[in-house]
Each structure stands twice: as structure tokens, then as C-alpha cells.
Amino acid sequence: MAKGKKKKSQPKGKTITLKMAQNSMELTVDGKRRLNLSFQEIAAVPKCLQKLCEVDELDMSRNLIRKIPDFIDQFVGIRVLDLHSNYLEELPVTIGRLQNLLVLNLCNNRLTSLPNELGLLTKLQTLHLGLNQLDTLPASIGLLKELRHIGLSDNRFTRVPGCISRLNNLQKVNLDRNPMLTEDTASQESVMISESLYVVTESFLCEHCRKKCQNQRTTEM
């Protein structure tokens, strides 16, 4: 009897034990506990991390992770979560329980949408979403009143997301290399912005640029 062909299996990635994770603990210059699991060829978030959930910072960037487990909500005191350069296609709604989070880095993944629960991260100051496949943001992002910086470069946005206008403390938005529609191309094909496009609050402009913007608004009225 002929043997059937074996199905191609997904790479299992490296297995991280509790001891290995404990040996990856670092102390930052400001005394924060940081669990550094970057560049470890991890394909699945190890369950043993539940025993290390009291860390202040968690770095699982540059791995092979496709899914963040629901138990991420056990990291209730975490301030920095770095998941950039993985293969994430979605986020669990439990991420909204990380209400002490200040920095969330999700750059260079495969995200096509975000859960509304991100709007519960009321202390968040920096949100990196560049190099994904996003074309819209949930309206709940407008609830992130402490947000200072949001990176949206290299996605599929054709317009500046409306929820951004509700972020009073926002200092900079990076929309570089998105297929943004302009007035001239709104009824035609979208054009890719090759130069950097940033949105900043008026108070961060120099006097010359501020007057230029004010004159432009007067002209358009």
C-alpha cells in the first residue's frame, strides 16, 4: 500500500520554558522589570508566561506569533507591550483590560482590523500600527485622551481617520505611504503618498507655519 503524502505543517517554533523566560528578565535603567523574548523564533505565546505576569514591560517582537492568547489580560500592570514584526492577524478583546498600558507597538504584522476594546486603554500615550493592512480605525480610538503619538504608515488608509480629531493631546500622526485620496483624485484612483505626511496640533507649529495655516483657512472660507 502506497504511503500518502504528508501535509505540510506550520513551523512549531522554539519552545520557551519557564526557566528560559525567567532568565530573559531584565531591569531597565529606571528600575522596571522587562521580559525580553524578542528574536526567539516563538510561534505561540508560552503559557508559562502567566507565572510572570507582574512584569512592567513585555517584548515579544520579531517572532513568528500569529495569535495573542486571551490570558494577556493577566498582565494588568504592564506599561509597555511590544509585538512588532510578527504575523498577527487579529487581537483578542481582552487586550482592553491592560489599562496601565502606556506604549503598544503592533507594527509590521497582518492586522486588517482592531477591536473596539482598544478604546479602554485610557492611559495609552503611544500606539504604533504601521506596516499592517488597516483601512479604518474603530471609533473607540477617539476615547484615548492621553494618546500623544500614533503611527499609521504603510497601511491602506485613503483618508485621515475621523476619530483622530477627538484626541486633544495628540502631537503627531504618521500617515506616510498610504493610498490617500486628495480633492483632485477623490473621484479617480487613489494616489500613494511617497513623502511623509504628519498631522500635528497647531501649537507645535512655528510662527511662520501657523500664520500660513491661518491664512489658508481664511482663503477657504
Salt bridges, closest charged atoms under 4 A:
GLU26 OE1 - ARG34 NH1 2.82
ASP56 OD2 - ARG33 NE 3.37
GLU57 OE1 - ARG34 NE 3.66
ASP59 OD2 - ARG34 NH2 2.91
ASP73 OD2 - ARG97 NH1 2.51
ASP82 OD1 - HIS84 ND1 2.75
GLU146 OE1 - ARG148 NH1 2.91
ASP154 OD1 - ARG177 NE 2.76
ASP176 OD2 - ARG177 NH1 2.51
GLU202 OE1 - ARG217 NH2 3.30
GLU207 OE1 - ARG210 NH1 2.79
